[in-house]
Amino acid sequence: MSKKVMTTNVEELEAEALCLPAAQRAHLVEKLIASLDSEPDIEAAWADEVERRHAEIEAGTVELLPGAETMARLRAEFQ
């Protein structure tokens, strides 16, 4: 594929993407960024961590804090 054809395709995709509603554009951006950072071992490790944390929440073995309280604790810790 020539550089000119690829540029045209990218420009067409960009124009179409910019016509999407904000939520769909955000979803597209997340997918594109994830495709750049994809490392199977790291992705698998994060999936395992998410499953472990979800199991702790479901079992009631961890204390969940409201977001505002969590942020306040972090700010106090790092000041």
Secondary structure, DSSP 4 states (H G I P E B T S, - for coil): --HHHHHHHHHHHHHHHHTS-HHHHHHHHHHHHHHHS--HHHHHHHHHHHHHHHHHHHHT-S----HHHHHHHHHHHT-
